[in-house]
């Protein structure tokens, strides 16, 4: 990248999820020698390609936000330009109050600009409660506030429980009444600081978005699955001279007496001029405990949600589905599944691979829900089939089923998350040649993780503009990032 600062010497990247791989890829463009160390036996982290009934599928995140440049740009750089595909349909539903209902339009992460936008999803009382927003006194948000708490105070709990909660849950598998508005929906947080009325704030956000309307799809997939992205990045890293070692957990990270870093991975000891720590918060805390106990202490406070994806394949002749890409389920409705994606209808390449097979998936579990995830795979398949039957009438036996568990898969962004990230970065910045990146900082979506990686690499080269931009403007979008 011409004009970009070089990064001298040998850089060790710890972690080969999409953030670590993106960091390695960028480092190689900055003239560094790169070694990537990954504890597990594969690269890709939460991006996992698989196969079901002879059809390629994603067993982890299955789409990436296209309105941010990072993920689509990296895919193009590593040779996937002709594999990028937008969803075949963007029409979704919400399964609430006993029926599949069209997903409302005219809202910002479930927060409406007018009560009528949620007609059909909310009760008459719920719609009437939204109308009171214009007459309420201003609600101060301070340095941060929980999305659910603020929206419920302005518009009533029904808006949160029936729409905000399932939409945010699709991104974080979290609890809207705990999630930080500043970190998760920053556009809404900024607007709430300058408006007395929340619905008016949403209308202004929508007007600005309309004035700056961009063409093209909001989301993008990859033929064969988004799980192909880390594999292609890893292949590019190796082709450009980078080394990737899987099954190589790092057990110690120490600064050398002179300069640089000592990285211990089993019986292997590496010397590095710089290190990028691109692993989840608990592992990052362990690695940084010796050299930055303050950063480690903050990282230890990051909580995670666990969830499972149940992927099902059916004969098309046996399984008629409603139109659209799938549906979300508000937890308040008491169902087991939290969402379902009709993958064959959402992604054209799945239908093309075998027109006689349809694939769909459900998600189960969120922050604080541990009982459901303790059940056997077969039981998770059965409860998913039970809820799908109730929602869609689908009663056929699947050709094949697969349960993929993501234990501690999604970092939570509670109130105060932004301040925590600022503190971690300030502590890390005191150690020359060290940078951090990943989903626990600036956003859980694929573009957010890549942006975090790029900012870390730039920081090593002496350019702090990327870190400063992420601190000021988290990458999370009005549409979320990954997940169902």
N, C-alpha and C positions, 0 to 999 in steps of 0.2 A: 504494500500500500504506500504509494509515493507520498512524501510529506509526513508520514507517521513516524513517531520515535522508535528507534531500534531498541531491542531488549538484549543486552549483552550476555554472552556466556551460556551456561547450562541452566535450564529451568526445569524443575520437577513439578508436574501437575498431579495432585493427589485426588483421585476420583475420575472415573470415565463415564459419568452420566453425560447428558447433553451439554451441561455447563463446562465440565472439565474438557470434553472433546472440543468444544467451541474455543476454549481458551488455548488449547494446544494448537489448533488450526491457525488462530490469529498470531500466536507466538512464532510459528514457523514463517509467517509472512513478515515478521519483524527481525529476522536473522538470528533467532535464538536456536540453540540445540535443545531438544525437548524429550523428556521421558515422562510418560504417563503411568502411574501406578494405580491399579484397581484391585480392591479386595476380593470382589466376586469373580466368578469365572467368565463373565461376559461384560461387554460394554453396553451402554444405553440407559442404565438406570430405570426410570419409570416409562421409558419407551421400549416396548417389547413386541416384536413381530411374532406371529404364530400361524398355525394352520388348523382349520376345523372342517371336517367333511371334504377335504381336498381343496378348500378355498383359503387363500391367505387372508388373515385378519390381524387387527391390533388387539393385543391383550393388555395394553396399558393405555396411555393417552392416545386419542385417535384423531385429533384435529389441532390446528395451530392458527392463532390469530393472524390474519393476512393484512390487517390495517397497520400493523407494526412491521418494519422492514427486516428485522433480524432473522427470523426463522426462514421465511421464504428466500431471503437473500443468501443465507448459508446453504440452503438446499440447492440453489442455482449454482453456487460456487463449487459444490462437490459433485456436480454432474446430474442433478435430479430435475433440471428445468423442465424436461419434456414429460416428467412423471407427476408434476403438480396438478392437482385436480380440485376444483371447488366442489362443495356438496351438490348433489343432484337435486336436492330439495332443501329449503331452509324453513319449511313450515313445520312447526312443532305444536304439541298440545300440553295441557296440564290436566292431570287426573285428580280431580278434587270434587268434593261434595257429590260423590257417587257417579261421576261421568267424566269422560274425556272431553275437555273443552278447548277451543282454539286458544293458543297462547296469545295473550293480549299484546297489542302494539301500543306505541305512544307512552313508553315508560323508560326509566333509567334504572336498570338492575331491579325492576319490580316496583319502583317508585313512580307513580303516575303524575302527569301534568294536569290531568282532569279526572274527576271521578268516573266519568263515562268510559274512560279507557279501560277500566277493569270490570265493566258491565258483563255479567254472565259468569264471572269467577267469584266475585264477592256477593254477599247477601245485600238486600236493600239497606239494612242497618249499617253494614260496612261501607257502602257507597255514600250514605248520608254522613257518616263520620268523616270521610275525606273532605266533604264540603266545608266542614268547620275550620279547616286549616287556615283559610284566609282571615278568619276572625280571631285567631289565637294570638296572644302576645309572642314576641320573639323568643325562640329557644336557643340559648347560647351553646355552642359546641366546644369552646375552649381549645385546648391543644389537641384533643381527640375525643371521640365519643363512639360508642357501639352503634353500628348501623341500625339494628333492631330497636334499641332503646330510643334513639332519636326519631326514627320513622314512626314508631308506635305512639310517641308523645304528640307528634304532629297529625298523623293520619289514622291512628287506631291500630290495634294489634292484628286485626284481620288482614290488612295489607301485608304486614310482615309475615304472618303465619301462612297465608295462602300463596304468596308470590315472591316476596323478597327472600324468604327462607329457602325455598327450593332452588331459586336461581343462584344464590350465593353458595348453597350446599353443593351445587353442581361443580363449582370451582374449588371449594376448600374442604368439602365434607365436614363443614363446621356448623357452628351455632350462630345465627344472625344476631342474637342478643349479646354475644361476646365479641364478634368480629369488628375490628377497627374500621371506621368509615374513612379515616385519613389514608390508611394503607390499601384498603380493598376497593373503595369507590372514591378515589381522590377528587374526581370532577364534582361529585355531589358534595363532598366535604368543603371544597373551596366555595361552591355556590351557597352552601348553608351559612357560611361566615358573612356573606354580604346581603342575604335576603331575609326578610321577616317571614315570608311564606314559603314553605317547602314546595308546594305545587308550582308556585311562580318561579322558583329556582329551577325546577325541572323544565318548565316551558322555555326558560332562557337558554338552558343547556341544549335543548332540542333545536331552538332557533339558530344557535351558533353552529350546531352540527349541520343543519340544513344549508346554512350560508357557506359552509366549508365542505359541502358534500363531496365525497370521493367516490369515484366509480370503482367497480370491481367487487369481488366477494369479500365478506367480512372474515370468513374462515377459509382455510385451505387444508386439503389432505394430500397424501402422496399415494400414487398407484402402488399397490402392494402393502400399504400401511405406513403410517408415520414412523413406525419402528424401523423403517429402512433408513431414516435420516442419520441416526448415530452410526450405523454400520457404514454408510457412505462417507461420513466425516472421518471415521477411524481409518478407512481405506485410504483416504486422501492424506491423512496425517502420516501414515506409514510410507506412502508413495513419495512424500516430500522429505523423508529422512527421519521422521519422529519415531520413537520407540514406545510401544504400548505393552505393558506387562499386566496380564490379568492373574487372578489368584495370588495377588501380592499385596497383602494388607500392610499398611505403614504402622509401625508400633512406636516410633519415636521421631520427634522433630525438634532439633536443637540448633541454636546459632553457634557457629564456629568461633573460636577465640579471636581469630584474625578477621576474616570476612566470609560471608556466605553461610550456608546451612548444611547440616548433617541430617540425612534422612535415612532412618533404619527401617527396612522392610524384611522381616525374618532374619536370615543370615546375610542379607545383602545390605551394604552400606553405600549410600550415594552421597557425593558432594555436589551441592548446587549453589549457583550464584543467586538464584531466586526460587521461590516456591509459591504456587497457587494452590490454596486449599479449597477444593470443590466437592466436599462431602457433606452429608446432612449434619445438622447441628450437634447431635451427641458425639459423633466421631470427630467433628471439628473441635469440640470442647476438649476432648481427650488429647488431641494433637497439640493444642495451643496452651494447655495447662501449665507447662513448664516455662514458656517464654512470655506468655501474655495471660496471666491468671485472671485479669479483669475481663478480657474478651471471653475467656472460657466460662467465667461465671455467668455472663449474660447469655451465652450460647446454651448453657445448661437449662435456662428457663424456657427455651423454645419447646412448646408442646406439639405433638403430632396426632393426627387422626389416622385410624386404620380403616380400610374398606376392602371389599372384594368385588370383582367383576365376574359375572356369570355369563358366558358366551354360549349361545345355543344355535345349532344349525337344524333346519327343517327342510323336508321336500316342499317345494313351492306349491305343488298340487294339494298339499295337506294343510297349508297355513296361509290363510288370507289375513292380511294386516290392514289396519286403517291407513289412509294416505299420510304422508309426512315423514319426518326424520325420527320421530319418537315422542316421548312425553316425560315430564317431570312430575314428581309426587311430593306434595307438602307433607312433612312429618306429622303435622297436626291431624291428618286424615287417618293415621294409625296403620298404614300399610307397612309391609316389610321392605319392599324395594324403594329406592329413592329416585330412580330414573330408569328409563329404557330407551336404548337407541336402536332403531330399525336400520342396522348397518347396511343391508343390501339396498335399501331405498335411499339412504343418505349418500352412499358412495357408489358411483356407477361402475367402478372397476370390480367390485365384489360381484355384482350381478353379471358382468361380462365374463367373469372367470367360469361361472357355472350357472346358466340361467335357470336350471332346475332346482337350485338350492337357495334358500334365504337364510341370512344370518342376522341375529339380533343379540343384544346384550342388556343385562340389567346391572345396576350397582346396588350394593347392600352395605350398610354400616356408615357411621359418621362419628364425629368427635363425641366421646363419652358413651358410645354404644359398644359394649364389649360382648354382651351375651350372644347376640346373633352371630358374631364372628367366631365364637367358640364351637359352633356347630360343624358337623362333618360336611364335606363337599356335597354329598348326595342330598343332604337336607337343604342346603342353600339352593341347589337346583330345583328341588320340589317347591320350596316357598316362592321362588321366582316364577315357576310355572303357575302356581296358584294365583299369584297377583296378576300375571299376564292374562290368565283366563278371565279373571274378574274385570280387567280393564278393556280387553280387546276381543274376548271370546275365543282366543287361540287355545285349542284343546288337543292338538296333535302331539304325538310322541316325537321328541327330537331325534334326529339322526345321530347327533353327538353333542355332548355338553362339556364345557371346560370351566373350572373355577380358578381364577387367578387372584391370589391374596396379596394385597399391598399393605403389609403390616408397618405402621408408622410411616405411611407413604406421603402424607400431605401436612406440611407445617402449618400451624395455626397463626393467624395474625390478630391477636386480641388488642384491645385498647392499649396504647403505649408501644405498639410494635415499632413504629417509625423511630421513636426516641431510642429504643433498644438498638436498632440497626445503626443509628448515628453513633452511639457509644461504642459498639463493636468496631466499627470502621476507624474511629478515633484511636482506639487502643492498638489496632493492627497497624495503623499508619506510623506508629512509633518504632516499628521494627522494619528497618530497611530490607527490601527484597522479599516482602511478604504481602500477599493479597488474598482475599477470600471472595467466593462467588457461589451462587446456587439459589435454590428455591426458597430458602429461609430468609432471604434478604428483601428483594425488591418485587417479588411477584412469583406465582407458582406456575404460570403458563410457560410454554416453550420459548416464545420471544423474550420473556422476562429473564429466564435463565441464561439465554445467550447474551442479552444486553449486560447482565451482571458479569458474565465472563469477559466480555470485551472491555468493560470498565476496569476490571481487575488487571488485565494485560496492559491497558493504557497507563494505569497507575504505576506499574513496574517500570514503564518507560518514562515516568516523570510527568505524565499528562493526567491531571486530576479532574478534567472537565467531565468525563463520563461518570465518575463516582458522584460528583456534585450534581449532575443532571438527574441521576437516579434518586439521590437523596431528596431533591426538590420535587421531582415528579415521578413517583413510582409507576412501573410499567403497566400495572393492572388497568384494564380498559373497562368501558361500560358493558362490554360483552363478556367479560371474564377472560379465561385463558385456555385451560385444558379441561379434561374431564367430560362428563356427559353433557 
